[in-house]
């Protein structure tokens, strides 16, 4: 369903551990992604770029956030991504 949503032009948001399914769906290749530390191997294996220093990242139609404490930054990033469309 993630690949279908992405192919349909939808913005996809993922925070904390949620970038792991994005990586499994092969949606992170060439993208910058934030997320919990456990996401790093999956993102890197699938060709994405990860940094713990990013609280929220917009890369194309993917919006990722680090942890629940970063929800304000994540919401700002989602709002910006939606307004760009």
N, C-alpha and C positions, 0 to 999 in steps of 0.2 A: 504494500500500500504506500510506502514511502517513495519508492521509485515512480509509482503512478502519479502521486501528488506532485512530485518534482517535475515529471514530464508534462504535467498539465499546467505548469507555470506557477504553482502555489509557493508561497513562502513557508518554509519549514523552520520551526523553532525547537530548540533542544537545550535543556539545562541539566547540569549535574552529570548523571550517568547516561543521559539520553543520546549523546553523540555516538555511543557504541552501536546502537541499531543503525544510525546514519552510516557509519563505517561499514557495517555488515551489508548494507544495501548499496555499497560502492558509490556513495554520494559525496565523499570527502576528498577524493583525489584532486590534488591541486588547490585545495581550500584551506583557509586558516580556521581553526576550531578551538573554542574554549570548552572546558569541561572539568569534571573531577579528575584527580590524578590517575584513577584506574582507566580512564579513556585514552590516555597517551599511547599505549602500545597499539590499540586498535586503529586509532587515527593514523599513526605513523606507518603501520603495516599496509594500510590501504592508500597510502600516498598523500595524506594530508599533513598539515603543519599544526603543531600543538605548542602552546606555552601556558604555564600556570599563571603567568603575569597578566594575562588577558581576562578581565572580568566578564566581558561580553564582546562578541565579534559578529560583524555582518560581513559575509563574503558571498556576493551574489544574492541568491534567494535562500541561503542558509543563515540562520541566526542562532548562535550558540552562546551559552552562559556557563560560568564556572560552578557556582554553588548557590543554594537557596539564599544565602546572605546577600548575594549579588543580584537579587530579583529587581531592585530599582534600575540598575544598569541594563539588565536584560530587557525589561519592559521598555526602556528608552530606545534600545536597539531595535526591538520589534516594531515600535511605533515609527522609527525612522525608516525601516525597511518597507513597511506598509505604505508610508507616505511617498516613497520613491516610485512605487508602482503606478 
